Amino acid sequence: MSQEAVPDRAAHESTAPEQGAPKGLLQQMEELMAALNADLSQLDADLQQPPASFRPASDDV
């Protein structure tokens, strides 16, 4: 009998945390994706601007 009780309890415990987990994980992923998109947008804007102090390579010699 103890063998039957353990799997039932283990199955119940393994499914209980998963019921609330997907919403939390989805929200975390959406927040991370939003932050990544903001970072990439800022990087793109930075790369589109010319450097503040541009010197041609011939001046360095």
CHARMM-style PDB file with segment names, atoms N, HN, CA, C and O in Angstrom:
ATOM      1  N   MET     1       0.805  -1.210   0.000  1.00  0.00      PROA
ATOM      2  CA  MET     1       0.000   0.000   0.000  1.00  0.00      PROA
ATOM      3  C   MET     1       0.837   1.260   0.000  1.00  0.00      PROA
ATOM      4  O   MET     1       0.466   2.255  -0.621  1.00  0.00      PROA
ATOM      5  N   SER     2       1.958   1.226   0.687  1.00  0.00      PROA
ATOM      6  HN  SER     2       2.260   0.417   1.191  1.00  0.00      PROA
ATOM      7  CA  SER     2       2.796   2.421   0.744  1.00  0.00      PROA
ATOM      8  C   SER     2       3.334   2.779  -0.633  1.00  0.00      PROA
ATOM      9  O   SER     2       3.570   3.954  -0.916  1.00  0.00      PROA
ATOM     10  N   GLN     3       3.531   1.795  -1.486  1.00  0.00      PROA
ATOM     11  HN  GLN     3       3.339   0.841  -1.256  1.00  0.00      PROA
ATOM     12  CA  GLN     3       4.005   2.062  -2.834  1.00  0.00      PROA
ATOM     13  C   GLN     3       2.955   2.801  -3.656  1.00  0.00      PROA
ATOM     14  O   GLN     3       3.306   3.620  -4.505  1.00  0.00      PROA
ATOM     15  N   GLU     4       1.690   2.530  -3.421  1.00  0.00      PROA
ATOM     16  HN  GLU     4       1.405   1.865  -2.731  1.00  0.00      PROA
ATOM     17  CA  GLU     4       0.615   3.205  -4.148  1.00  0.00      PROA
ATOM     18  C   GLU     4       0.439   4.634  -3.656  1.00  0.00      PROA
ATOM     19  O   GLU     4       0.113   5.515  -4.452  1.00  0.00      PROA
ATOM     20  N   ALA     5       0.642   4.887  -2.383  1.00  0.00      PROA
ATOM     21  HN  ALA     5       0.907   4.171  -1.737  1.00  0.00      PROA
ATOM     22  CA  ALA     5       0.431   6.213  -1.807  1.00  0.00      PROA
ATOM     23  C   ALA     5       1.514   7.195  -2.248  1.00  0.00      PROA
ATOM     24  O   ALA     5       1.227   8.370  -2.481  1.00  0.00      PROA
ATOM     25  N   VAL     6       2.739   6.729  -2.362  1.00  0.00      PROA
ATOM     26  HN  VAL     6       2.972   5.775  -2.173  1.00  0.00      PROA
ATOM     27  CA  VAL     6       3.841   7.606  -2.723  1.00  0.00      PROA
ATOM     28  C   VAL     6       3.689   8.170  -4.134  1.00  0.00      PROA
ATOM     29  O   VAL     6       3.813   9.384  -4.301  1.00  0.00      PROA
ATOM     30  N   PRO     7       3.427   7.352  -5.163  1.00  0.00      PROA
ATOM     31  CA  PRO     7       3.261   7.925  -6.498  1.00  0.00      PROA
ATOM     32  C   PRO     7       2.086   8.897  -6.587  1.00  0.00      PROA
ATOM     33  O   PRO     7       2.186   9.911  -7.278  1.00  0.00      PROA
ATOM     34  N   ASP     8       0.997   8.617  -5.915  1.00  0.00      PROA
ATOM     35  HN  ASP     8       0.916   7.793  -5.353  1.00  0.00      PROA
ATOM     36  CA  ASP     8      -0.147   9.532  -5.938  1.00  0.00      PROA
ATOM     37  C   ASP     8       0.233  10.879  -5.339  1.00  0.00      PROA
ATOM     38  O   ASP     8      -0.100  11.927  -5.892  1.00  0.00      PROA
ATOM     39  N   ARG     9       0.916  10.847  -4.229  1.00  0.00      PROA
ATOM     40  HN  ARG     9       1.186   9.995  -3.780  1.00  0.00      PROA
ATOM     41  CA  ARG     9       1.329  12.087  -3.583  1.00  0.00      PROA
ATOM     42  C   ARG     9       2.362  12.817  -4.447  1.00  0.00      PROA
ATOM     43  O   ARG     9       2.301  14.039  -4.582  1.00  0.00      PROA
ATOM     44  N   ALA    10       3.294  12.087  -5.024  1.00  0.00      PROA
ATOM     45  HN  ALA    10       3.343  11.094  -4.915  1.00  0.00      PROA
ATOM     46  CA  ALA    10       4.318  12.696  -5.872  1.00  0.00      PROA
ATOM     47  C   ALA    10       3.688  13.306  -7.112  1.00  0.00      PROA
ATOM     48  O   ALA    10       4.085  14.395  -7.526  1.00  0.00      PROA
ATOM     49  N   ALA    11       2.722  12.637  -7.710  1.00  0.00      PROA
ATOM     50  HN  ALA    11       2.399  11.752  -7.374  1.00  0.00      PROA
ATOM     51  CA  ALA    11       2.049  13.171  -8.897  1.00  0.00      PROA
ATOM     52  C   ALA    11       1.281  14.435  -8.545  1.00  0.00      PROA
ATOM     53  O   ALA    11       1.278  15.391  -9.320  1.00  0.00      PROA
ATOM     54  N   HSD    12       0.638  14.452  -7.400  1.00  0.00      PROA
ATOM     55  HN  HSD    12       0.641  13.675  -6.770  1.00  0.00      PROA
ATOM     56  CA  HSD    12      -0.106  15.641  -6.977  1.00  0.00      PROA
ATOM     57  C   HSD    12       0.837  16.810  -6.695  1.00  0.00      PROA
ATOM     58  O   HSD    12       0.549  17.948  -7.064  1.00  0.00      PROA
ATOM     59  N   GLU    13       1.949  16.526  -6.048  1.00  0.00      PROA
ATOM     60  HN  GLU    13       2.182  15.601  -5.749  1.00  0.00      PROA
ATOM     61  CA  GLU    13       2.908  17.585  -5.736  1.00  0.00      PROA
ATOM     62  C   GLU    13       3.576  18.131  -6.992  1.00  0.00      PROA
ATOM     63  O   GLU    13       3.866  19.325  -7.064  1.00  0.00      PROA
ATOM     64  N   SER    14       3.822  17.283  -7.974  1.00  0.00      PROA
ATOM     65  HN  SER    14       3.586  16.313  -7.916  1.00  0.00      PROA
ATOM     66  CA  SER    14       4.500  17.748  -9.174  1.00  0.00      PROA
ATOM     67  C   SER    14       3.590  18.603 -10.047  1.00  0.00      PROA
ATOM     68  O   SER    14       4.086  19.465 -10.773  1.00  0.00      PROA
ATOM     69  N   THR    15       2.285  18.396 -10.002  1.00  0.00      PROA
ATOM     70  HN  THR    15       1.882  17.696  -9.412  1.00  0.00      PROA
ATOM     71  CA  THR    15       1.377  19.187 -10.829  1.00  0.00      PROA
ATOM     72  C   THR    15       0.930  20.452 -10.118  1.00  0.00      PROA
ATOM     73  O   THR    15       0.562  21.419 -10.786  1.00  0.00      PROA
ATOM     74  N   ALA    16       0.945  20.486  -8.821  1.00  0.00      PROA
ATOM     75  HN  ALA    16       1.244  19.701  -8.279  1.00  0.00      PROA
ATOM     76  CA  ALA    16       0.470  21.666  -8.092  1.00  0.00      PROA
ATOM     77  C   ALA    16       1.287  22.919  -8.396  1.00  0.00      PROA
ATOM     78  O   ALA    16       0.681  23.954  -8.672  1.00  0.00      PROA
ATOM     79  N   PRO    17       2.625  22.898  -8.366  1.00  0.00      PROA
ATOM     80  CA  PRO    17       3.379  24.123  -8.668  1.00  0.00      PROA
ATOM     81  C   PRO    17       3.237  24.559 -10.121  1.00  0.00      PROA
ATOM     82  O   PRO    17       3.345  25.749 -10.420  1.00  0.00      PROA
ATOM     83  N   GLU    18       2.999  23.625 -11.021  1.00  0.00      PROA
ATOM     84  HN  GLU    18       2.911  22.658 -10.779  1.00  0.00      PROA
ATOM     85  CA  GLU    18       2.911  23.963 -12.435  1.00  0.00      PROA
ATOM     86  C   GLU    18       1.659  24.753 -12.772  1.00  0.00      PROA
ATOM     87  O   GLU    18       1.628  25.438 -13.794  1.00  0.00      PROA
ATOM     88  N   GLN    19       0.637  24.679 -11.952  1.00  0.00      PROA
ATOM     89  HN  GLN    19       0.662  24.123 -11.122  1.00  0.00      PROA
ATOM     90  CA  GLN    19      -0.601  25.383 -12.243  1.00  0.00      PROA
ATOM     91  C   GLN    19      -0.396  26.894 -12.250  1.00  0.00      PROA
ATOM     92  O   GLN    19      -0.959  27.575 -13.106  1.00  0.00      PROA
ATOM     93  N   GLY    20       0.383  27.433 -11.336  1.00  0.00      PROA
ATOM     94  HN  GLY    20       0.841  26.880 -10.640  1.00  0.00      PROA
ATOM     95  CA  GLY    20       0.623  28.872 -11.290  1.00  0.00      PROA
ATOM     96  C   GLY    20       1.886  29.283 -12.024  1.00  0.00      PROA
ATOM     97  O   GLY    20       2.057  30.465 -12.322  1.00  0.00      PROA
ATOM     98  N   ALA    21       2.767  28.359 -12.322  1.00  0.00      PROA
ATOM     99  HN  ALA    21       2.628  27.399 -12.080  1.00  0.00      PROA
ATOM    100  CA  ALA    21       4.066  28.670 -12.909  1.00  0.00      PROA
ATOM    101  C   ALA    21       4.001  29.242 -14.327  1.00  0.00      PROA
ATOM    102  O   ALA    21       4.701  30.220 -14.591  1.00  0.00      PROA
ATOM    103  N   PRO    22       3.213  28.703 -15.252  1.00  0.00      PROA
ATOM    104  CA  PRO    22       3.267  29.223 -16.622  1.00  0.00      PROA
ATOM    105  C   PRO    22       2.961  30.719 -16.724  1.00  0.00      PROA
ATOM    106  O   PRO    22       3.610  31.419 -17.500  1.00  0.00      PROA
ATOM    107  N   LYS    23       2.009  31.214 -15.976  1.00  0.00      PROA
ATOM    108  HN  LYS    23       1.481  30.644 -15.345  1.00  0.00      PROA
ATOM    109  CA  LYS    23       1.701  32.636 -16.038  1.00  0.00      PROA
ATOM    110  C   LYS    23       2.881  33.461 -15.546  1.00  0.00      PROA
ATOM    111  O   LYS    23       3.211  34.480 -16.152  1.00  0.00      PROA
ATOM    112  N   GLY    24       3.510  33.051 -14.481  1.00  0.00      PROA
ATOM    113  HN  GLY    24       3.242  32.223 -13.989  1.00  0.00      PROA
ATOM    114  CA  GLY    24       4.669  33.767 -13.965  1.00  0.00      PROA
ATOM    115  C   GLY    24       5.846  33.711 -14.924  1.00  0.00      PROA
ATOM    116  O   GLY    24       6.537  34.710 -15.124  1.00  0.00      PROA
ATOM    117  N   LEU    25       6.074  32.556 -15.514  1.00  0.00      PROA
ATOM    118  HN  LEU    25       5.513  31.745 -15.353  1.00  0.00      PROA
ATOM    119  CA  LEU    25       7.175  32.423 -16.464  1.00  0.00      PROA
ATOM    120  C   LEU    25       6.908  33.219 -17.725  1.00  0.00      PROA
ATOM    121  O   LEU    25       7.818  33.843 -18.272  1.00  0.00      PROA
ATOM    122  N   LEU    26       5.669  33.204 -18.191  1.00  0.00      PROA
ATOM    123  HN  LEU    26       4.930  32.698 -17.747  1.00  0.00      PROA
ATOM    124  CA  LEU    26       5.310  33.972 -19.375  1.00  0.00      PROA
ATOM    125  C   LEU    26       5.498  35.460 -19.120  1.00  0.00      PROA
ATOM    126  O   LEU    26       6.010  36.182 -19.976  1.00  0.00      PROA
ATOM    127  N   GLN    27       5.089  35.913 -17.958  1.00  0.00      PROA
ATOM    128  HN  GLN    27       4.673  35.327 -17.262  1.00  0.00      PROA
ATOM    129  CA  GLN    27       5.257  37.332 -17.619  1.00  0.00      PROA
ATOM    130  C   GLN    27       6.732  37.696 -17.548  1.00  0.00      PROA
ATOM    131  O   GLN    27       7.130  38.761 -18.021  1.00  0.00      PROA
ATOM    132  N   GLN    28       7.542  36.829 -16.966  1.00  0.00      PROA
ATOM    133  HN  GLN    28       7.219  35.964 -16.583  1.00  0.00      PROA
ATOM    134  CA  GLN    28       8.983  37.082 -16.898  1.00  0.00      PROA
ATOM    135  C   GLN    28       9.597  37.141 -18.294  1.00  0.00      PROA
ATOM    136  O   GLN    28      10.425  38.008 -18.575  1.00  0.00      PROA
ATOM    137  N   MET    29       9.195  36.229 -19.159  1.00  0.00      PROA
ATOM    138  HN  MET    29       8.522  35.525 -18.931  1.00  0.00      PROA
ATOM    139  CA  MET    29       9.718  36.219 -20.520  1.00  0.00      PROA
ATOM    140  C   MET    29       9.318  37.486 -21.265  1.00  0.00      PROA
ATOM    141  O   MET    29      10.128  38.056 -21.996  1.00  0.00      PROA
ATOM    142  N   GLU    30       8.072  37.933 -21.086  1.00  0.00      PROA
ATOM    143  HN  GLU    30       7.414  37.469 -20.492  1.00  0.00      PROA
ATOM    144  CA  GLU    30       7.626  39.158 -21.749  1.00  0.00      PROA
ATOM    145  C   GLU    30       8.417  40.365 -21.261  1.00  0.00      PROA
ATOM    146  O   GLU    30       8.773  41.238 -22.053  1.00  0.00      PROA
ATOM    147  N   GLU    31       8.693  40.418 -19.961  1.00  0.00      PROA
ATOM    148  HN  GLU    31       8.404  39.709 -19.318  1.00  0.00      PROA
ATOM    149  CA  GLU    31       9.470  41.522 -19.405  1.00  0.00      PROA
ATOM    150  C   GLU    31      10.908  41.482 -19.926  1.00  0.00      PROA
ATOM    151  O   GLU    31      11.479  42.519 -20.265  1.00  0.00      PROA
ATOM    152  N   LEU    32      11.486  40.289 -19.986  1.00  0.00      PROA
ATOM    153  HN  LEU    32      11.023  39.446 -19.711  1.00  0.00      PROA
ATOM    154  CA  LEU    32      12.853  40.173 -20.500  1.00  0.00      PROA
ATOM    155  C   LEU    32      12.921  40.543 -21.972  1.00  0.00      PROA
ATOM    156  O   LEU    32      13.867  41.205 -22.401  1.00  0.00      PROA
ATOM    157  N   MET    33      11.928  40.124 -22.753  1.00  0.00      PROA
ATOM    158  HN  MET    33      11.160  39.586 -22.405  1.00  0.00      PROA
ATOM    159  CA  MET    33      11.903  40.468 -24.175  1.00  0.00      PROA
ATOM    160  C   MET    33      11.731  41.974 -24.367  1.00  0.00      PROA
ATOM    161  O   MET    33      12.345  42.556 -25.261  1.00  0.00      PROA
ATOM    162  N   ALA    34      10.905  42.606 -23.542  1.00  0.00      PROA
ATOM    163  HN  ALA    34      10.406  42.133 -22.816  1.00  0.00      PROA
ATOM    164  CA  ALA    34      10.730  44.052 -23.635  1.00  0.00      PROA
ATOM    165  C   ALA    34      12.031  44.769 -23.310  1.00  0.00      PROA
ATOM    166  O   ALA    34      12.395  45.732 -23.984  1.00  0.00      PROA
ATOM    167  N   ALA    35      12.730  44.307 -22.287  1.00  0.00      PROA
ATOM    168  HN  ALA    35      12.434  43.525 -21.739  1.00  0.00      PROA
ATOM    169  CA  ALA    35      14.012  44.916 -21.931  1.00  0.00      PROA
ATOM    170  C   ALA    35      15.043  44.704 -23.034  1.00  0.00      PROA
ATOM    171  O   ALA    35      15.812  45.610 -23.353  1.00  0.00      PROA
ATOM    172  N   LEU    36      15.056  43.514 -23.612  1.00  0.00      PROA
ATOM    173  HN  LEU    36      14.431  42.778 -23.353  1.00  0.00      PROA
ATOM    174  CA  LEU    36      15.989  43.230 -24.705  1.00  0.00      PROA
ATOM    175  C   LEU    36      15.693  44.112 -25.914  1.00  0.00      PROA
ATOM    176  O   LEU    36      16.612  44.648 -26.533  1.00  0.00      PROA
ATOM    177  N   ASN    37      14.417  44.264 -26.248  1.00  0.00      PROA
ATOM    178  HN  ASN    37      13.670  43.829 -25.745  1.00  0.00      PROA
ATOM    179  CA  ASN    37      14.043  45.115 -27.372  1.00  0.00      PROA
ATOM    180  C   ASN    37      14.447  46.565 -27.126  1.00  0.00      PROA
ATOM    181  O   ASN    37      14.909  47.245 -28.043  1.00  0.00      PROA
ATOM    182  N   ALA    38      14.277  47.041 -25.898  1.00  0.00      PROA
ATOM    183  HN  ALA    38      13.902  46.489 -25.153  1.00  0.00      PROA
ATOM    184  CA  ALA    38      14.674  48.409 -25.571  1.00  0.00      PROA
ATOM    185  C   ALA    38      16.191  48.571 -25.704  1.00  0.00      PROA
ATOM    186  O   ALA    38      16.673  49.572 -26.234  1.00  0.00      PROA
ATOM    187  N   ASP    39      16.930  47.584 -25.220  1.00  0.00      PROA
ATOM    188  HN  ASP    39      16.538  46.771 -24.789  1.00  0.00      PROA
ATOM    189  CA  ASP    39      18.395  47.639 -25.339  1.00  0.00      PROA
ATOM    190  C   ASP    39      18.838  47.624 -26.797  1.00  0.00      PROA
ATOM    191  O   ASP    39      19.734  48.370 -27.191  1.00  0.00      PROA
ATOM    192  N   LEU    40      18.200  46.764 -27.595  1.00  0.00      PROA
ATOM    193  HN  LEU    40      17.472  46.158 -27.275  1.00  0.00      PROA
ATOM    194  CA  LEU    40      18.563  46.700 -29.009  1.00  0.00      PROA
ATOM    195  C   LEU    40      18.190  47.984 -29.745  1.00  0.00      PROA
ATOM    196  O   LEU    40      18.922  48.419 -30.634  1.00  0.00      PROA
ATOM    197  N   SER    41      17.077  48.588 -29.391  1.00  0.00      PROA
ATOM    198  HN  SER    41      16.483  48.235 -28.669  1.00  0.00      PROA
ATOM    199  CA  SER    41      16.682  49.855 -30.011  1.00  0.00      PROA
ATOM    200  C   SER    41      17.694  50.953 -29.671  1.00  0.00      PROA
ATOM    201  O   SER    41      18.059  51.756 -30.530  1.00  0.00      PROA
ATOM    202  N   GLN    42      18.140  50.980 -28.419  1.00  0.00      PROA
ATOM    203  HN  GLN    42      17.843  50.328 -27.722  1.00  0.00      PROA
ATOM    204  CA  GLN    42      19.131  51.966 -28.005  1.00  0.00      PROA
ATOM    205  C   GLN    42      20.460  51.726 -28.709  1.00  0.00      PROA
ATOM    206  O   GLN    42      21.112  52.678 -29.138  1.00  0.00      PROA
ATOM    207  N   LEU    43      20.866  50.473 -28.831  1.00  0.00      PROA
ATOM    208  HN  LEU    43      20.336  49.700 -28.482  1.00  0.00      PROA
ATOM    209  CA  LEU    43      22.102  50.143 -29.532  1.00  0.00      PROA
ATOM    210  C   LEU    43      22.012  50.558 -30.998  1.00  0.00      PROA
ATOM    211  O   LEU    43      22.970  51.102 -31.549  1.00  0.00      PROA
ATOM    212  N   ASP    44      20.878  50.307 -31.627  1.00  0.00      PROA
ATOM    213  HN  ASP    44      20.100  49.865 -31.180  1.00  0.00      PROA
ATOM    214  CA  ASP    44      20.687  50.701 -33.014  1.00  0.00      PROA
ATOM    215  C   ASP    44      20.774  52.211 -33.159  1.00  0.00      PROA
ATOM    216  O   ASP    44      21.405  52.712 -34.089  1.00  0.00      PROA
ATOM    217  N   ALA    45      20.141  52.940 -32.242  1.00  0.00      PROA
ATOM    218  HN  ALA    45      19.628  52.532 -31.486  1.00  0.00      PROA
ATOM    219  CA  ALA    45      20.203  54.403 -32.295  1.00  0.00      PROA
ATOM    220  C   ALA    45      21.642  54.888 -32.107  1.00  0.00      PROA
ATOM    221  O   ALA    45      22.079  55.822 -32.779  1.00  0.00      PROA
ATOM    222  N   ASP    46      22.366  54.257 -31.203  1.00  0.00      PROA
ATOM    223  HN  ASP    46      22.012  53.497 -30.657  1.00  0.00      PROA
ATOM    224  CA  ASP    46      23.768  54.636 -30.976  1.00  0.00      PROA
ATOM    225  C   ASP    46      24.626  54.367 -32.209  1.00  0.00      PROA
ATOM    226  O   ASP    46      25.508  55.159 -32.540  1.00  0.00      PROA
ATOM    227  N   LEU    47      24.368  53.258 -32.882  1.00  0.00      PROA
ATOM    228  HN  LEU    47      23.651  52.615 -32.613  1.00  0.00      PROA
ATOM    229  CA  LEU    47      25.158  52.919 -34.064  1.00  0.00      PROA
ATOM    230  C   LEU    47      24.814  53.787 -35.260  1.00  0.00      PROA
ATOM    231  O   LEU    47      25.642  53.944 -36.157  1.00  0.00      PROA
ATOM    232  N   GLN    48      23.634  54.348 -35.300  1.00  0.00      PROA
ATOM    233  HN  GLN    48      22.961  54.221 -34.572  1.00  0.00      PROA
ATOM    234  CA  GLN    48      23.226  55.203 -36.408  1.00  0.00      PROA
ATOM    235  C   GLN    48      23.867  56.587 -36.318  1.00  0.00      PROA
ATOM    236  O   GLN    48      23.986  57.278 -37.330  1.00  0.00      PROA
ATOM    237  N   GLN    49      24.281  57.000 -35.117  1.00  0.00      PROA
ATOM    238  HN  GLN    49      24.184  56.439 -34.295  1.00  0.00      PROA
ATOM    239  CA  GLN    49      24.888  58.319 -34.927  1.00  0.00      PROA
ATOM    240  C   GLN    49      26.373  58.248 -35.283  1.00  0.00      PROA
ATOM    241  O   GLN    49      27.034  57.251 -34.993  1.00  0.00      PROA
ATOM    242  N   PRO    50      26.898  59.299 -35.908  1.00  0.00      PROA
ATOM    243  CA  PRO    50      28.339  59.323 -36.178  1.00  0.00      PROA
ATOM    244  C   PRO    50      29.107  59.493 -34.866  1.00  0.00      PROA
ATOM    245  O   PRO    50      28.574  60.059 -33.912  1.00  0.00      PROA
ATOM    246  N   PRO    51      30.330  59.019 -34.808  1.00  0.00      PROA
ATOM    247  CA  PRO    51      31.129  59.179 -33.585  1.00  0.00      PROA
ATOM    248  C   PRO    51      31.328  60.655 -33.244  1.00  0.00      PROA
ATOM    249  O   PRO    51      31.377  61.500 -34.138  1.00  0.00      PROA
ATOM    250  N   ALA    52      31.440  60.958 -31.969  1.00  0.00      PROA
ATOM    251  HN  ALA    52      31.400  60.272 -31.243  1.00  0.00      PROA
ATOM    252  CA  ALA    52      31.594  62.341 -31.510  1.00  0.00      PROA
ATOM    253  C   ALA    52      32.917  62.930 -31.991  1.00  0.00      PROA
ATOM    254  O   ALA    52      32.968  64.093 -32.393  1.00  0.00      PROA
ATOM    255  N   SER    53      33.967  62.153 -31.954  1.00  0.00      PROA
ATOM    256  HN  SER    53      33.926  61.208 -31.628  1.00  0.00      PROA
ATOM    257  CA  SER    53      35.270  62.644 -32.401  1.00  0.00      PROA
ATOM    258  C   SER    53      35.812  61.716 -33.472  1.00  0.00      PROA
ATOM    259  O   SER    53      36.558  60.784 -33.170  1.00  0.00      PROA
ATOM    260  N   PHE    54      35.452  61.959 -34.690  1.00  0.00      PROA
ATOM    261  HN  PHE    54      34.847  62.716 -34.935  1.00  0.00      PROA
ATOM    262  CA  PHE    54      35.878  61.137 -35.798  1.00  0.00      PROA
ATOM    263  C   PHE    54      37.200  61.650 -36.347  1.00  0.00      PROA
ATOM    264  O   PHE    54      37.323  62.810 -36.742  1.00  0.00      PROA
ATOM    265  N   ARG    55      38.191  60.754 -36.363  1.00  0.00      PROA
ATOM    266  HN  ARG    55      38.091  59.812 -36.042  1.00  0.00      PROA
ATOM    267  CA  ARG    55      39.485  61.106 -36.967  1.00  0.00      PROA
ATOM    268  C   ARG    55      39.807  60.060 -38.005  1.00  0.00      PROA
ATOM    269  O   ARG    55      39.766  58.866 -37.706  1.00  0.00      PROA
ATOM    270  N   PRO    56      40.124  60.470 -39.208  1.00  0.00      PROA
ATOM    271  CA  PRO    56      40.519  59.495 -40.232  1.00  0.00      PROA
ATOM    272  C   PRO    56      41.804  58.775 -39.820  1.00  0.00      PROA
ATOM    273  O   PRO    56      42.616  59.319 -39.071  1.00  0.00      PROA
ATOM    274  N   ALA    57      41.977  57.570 -40.308  1.00  0.00      PROA
ATOM    275  HN  ALA    57      41.317  57.128 -40.917  1.00  0.00      PROA
ATOM    276  CA  ALA    57      43.136  56.754 -39.959  1.00  0.00      PROA
ATOM    277  C   ALA    57      44.446  57.417 -40.416  1.00  0.00      PROA
ATOM    278  O   ALA    57      45.488  57.180 -39.805  1.00  0.00      PROA
ATOM    279  N   SER    58      44.417  58.236 -41.465  1.00  0.00      PROA
ATOM    280  HN  SER    58      43.571  58.429 -41.960  1.00  0.00      PROA
ATOM    281  CA  SER    58      45.628  58.873 -41.961  1.00  0.00      PROA
ATOM    282  C   SER    58      46.179  59.899 -40.964  1.00  0.00      PROA
ATOM    283  O   SER    58      47.379  60.173 -40.978  1.00  0.00      PROA
ATOM    284  N   ASP    59      45.341  60.464 -40.110  1.00  0.00      PROA
ATOM    285  HN  ASP    59      44.366  60.241 -40.099  1.00  0.00      PROA
ATOM    286  CA  ASP    59      45.799  61.443 -39.116  1.00  0.00      PROA
ATOM    287  C   ASP    59      46.576  60.786 -37.978  1.00  0.00      PROA
ATOM    288  O   ASP    59      47.395  61.428 -37.320  1.00  0.00      PROA
ATOM    289  N   ASP    60      46.311  59.509 -37.758  1.00  0.00      PROA
ATOM    290  HN  ASP    60      45.646  58.987 -38.293  1.00  0.00      PROA
ATOM    291  CA  ASP    60      46.969  58.806 -36.647  1.00  0.00      PROA
ATOM    292  C   ASP    60      48.424  58.493 -36.977  1.00  0.00      PROA
ATOM    293  O   ASP    60      49.192  58.242 -36.048  1.00  0.00      PROA
ATOM    294  N   VAL    61      48.839  58.490 -38.192  1.00  0.00      PROA
ATOM    295  HN  VAL    61      48.216  58.694 -38.947  1.00  0.00      PROA
ATOM    296  CA  VAL    61      50.201  58.098 -38.557  1.00  0.00      PROA
ATOM    297  C   VAL    61      51.164  59.215 -38.385  1.00  0.00      PROA
ATOM    298  OT1 VAL    61      52.355  59.049 -38.649  1.00  0.00      PROA
TER     299      VAL     61
END
